[in-house]
Amino acid sequence: MPEPRELPVNFSSFLVSLASSAMVHLGETPDPTGGKAGLDLVLARNTIDLLGLLKEKTKGNLDPEEGKLLDALLFDLRTRFVAKTKA
């Protein structure tokens, strides 16, 4: 079994971790604990809203790359969320 890789501990990896969680709740990726994809729009929205709150609370304190990453993640997740709610 391959050894787990270590990810850097920084704000960007934190954002990606939250976005990955939202993707699991949107049913876009399998749950790493169970291996099955499932849809939970309440948890997906909660996680997306949390990312939005982080954007609001960190305004003016992010470096340009962190800001671009957060904007891209929010756009992608919000677009996917809307598509799932209309399906």
Stockholm file with secondary structure:
# STOCKHOLM 1.0

chainA/1-87         MPEPRELPVNFSSFLVSLASSAMVHLGETPDPTGGKAGLDLVLARNTIDLLGLLKEKTKGNLDPEEGKLLDALLFDLRTRFVAKTKA
#=GR chainA/1-87 SS CCCCCCCCCSHHHHHHHHHHHHHHHTTSSCCTTTCCCCCCHHHHHHHHHHHHHHHHHTTTTSCHHHHHHHHHHHHHHHHHHHHHHHC
#=GC SS_cons        CCCCCCCCCSHHHHHHHHHHHHHHHTTSSCCTTTCCCCCCHHHHHHHHHHHHHHHHHTTTTSCHHHHHHHHHHHHHHHHHHHHHHHC
//
